[in-house]
Amino acid sequence: MTEKDQLLSTLEREHPTTLKLLKAYPAAKGDLRPHERSMSARELAWVFVAEGFLAEGALQGTIDFSRPTPPPPASMGEVITAYESAHRAMVEKIRKTPEADLNKTMKFPTGPQQIGDLRRMDVLWTSVMDQVHHRGQFSVYLRMAGGKVPSIYGPSADEPWM
């Protein structure tokens, strides 16, 4: 199995879990903001779509970080629809990209005020890991909103396995 195959397999395995979490969120509570410096639930959910912009830049070999991320749509339902569509499109683009292109390097932030050369594949893996990170954050928002937290990598208080 190639690294590209591993990436695609991981994307396909993680997508349903993220989708299940997003769909479990009470749609009427999209404006929940646990702290004044926190994103709203809807804004945090939009990060899953915005990860696609990062992945798109990785495939192109450049990311314009000065370009602002589009704002989230007005409803959680629209965010979910956009996420499903963006996921399908990104998986197809990765499938069509030659592995040799994914092993080329690109400029990418590597620390505060630092830009380094990273393989495009590593930027794609970063987008997957960042999505997993934000999914953990979103599960806390879900609990705070009174929703039931589904199983992610194991049982939850709301979805036990036994």
Order of alpha helices (4+ residues) and beta strands (2+ residues): alpha-alpha-alpha-alpha-beta-beta-alpha
